[in-house]
Amino acid sequence: MEPLITLVLVTGALWALGALGVRPLRPWPTALRGGLAAMFVLTGVAHFVGKRAELIAMVPPFLPAPALLVTVTGVLELAGAAGLLWSRTAPWAAAGLSVLLVAMFPANVHKALTVVPLGFDDQLVPRTALQLVFLAATLAVVGRHVHELRRHRATEPSGERGAMIPGATARPTG
């Protein structure tokens, strides 16, 4: 439940700061990226400190080297969190974290089906719902970027198709 609380509180705080006049935080995707970054720092650090043994035990037995997998996924979560903070890498980081959430889901299923007793938020249905919220948030960042690219393409003159990223300049073709 801590990751959800972190996501909601940090996103809400950043969004509120944007509403109060902090210009860089005004767009909702920026606040969401900050909330996701905080959440993935929290979960990424847990791969190394505090919950490492529990996370290793969650790895399904058909996967090799559980400790290595937990280390790799922790590093990927921390790298993804850092990538979310820079607008140029944020969509790529969000897409990678989306894939990571899907790839790690079998560990949640394995834990829900093999560990007894479970707290409410570790049971399969609530855990799945949480994963869907996190996935929706990462995909919202990707979707917003795609929307911005399409809008940018629709407003640029037809001869300047080289500028794919908002804020980038088109390269001369001649």
Stockholm file with secondary structure:
# STOCKHOLM 1.0

chainA/1-174         MEPLITLVLVTGALWALGALGVRPLRPWPTALRGGLAAMFVLTGVAHFVGKRAELIAMVPPFLPAPALLVTVTGVLELAGAAGLLWSRTAPWAAAGLSVLLVAMFPANVHKALTVVPLGFDDQLVPRTALQLVFLAATLAVVGRHVHELRRHRATEPSGERGAMIPGATARPTG
#=GR chainA/1-174 SS CHHHHHHHHHHHHHHHHHHTTCGGGCSHHHHHHHHHHHHHHHHHHHTTTTSHHHHHHHSCTTSSCHHHHHHHHHHHHHHHHHHHTSTTTHHHHHHHHHHHHHHHHHHHHHHHHHCSSCCGGGSHHHHHHHHHHHHHHHHHHHHHHHHHHHHHHHHSCTTCTTCCSTTCCCCCCC
#=GC SS_cons         CHHHHHHHHHHHHHHHHHHTTCGGGCSHHHHHHHHHHHHHHHHHHHTTTTSHHHHHHHSCTTSSCHHHHHHHHHHHHHHHHHHHTSTTTHHHHHHHHHHHHHHHHHHHHHHHHHCSSCCGGGSHHHHHHHHHHHHHHHHHHHHHHHHHHHHHHHHSCTTCTTCCSTTCCCCCCC
//
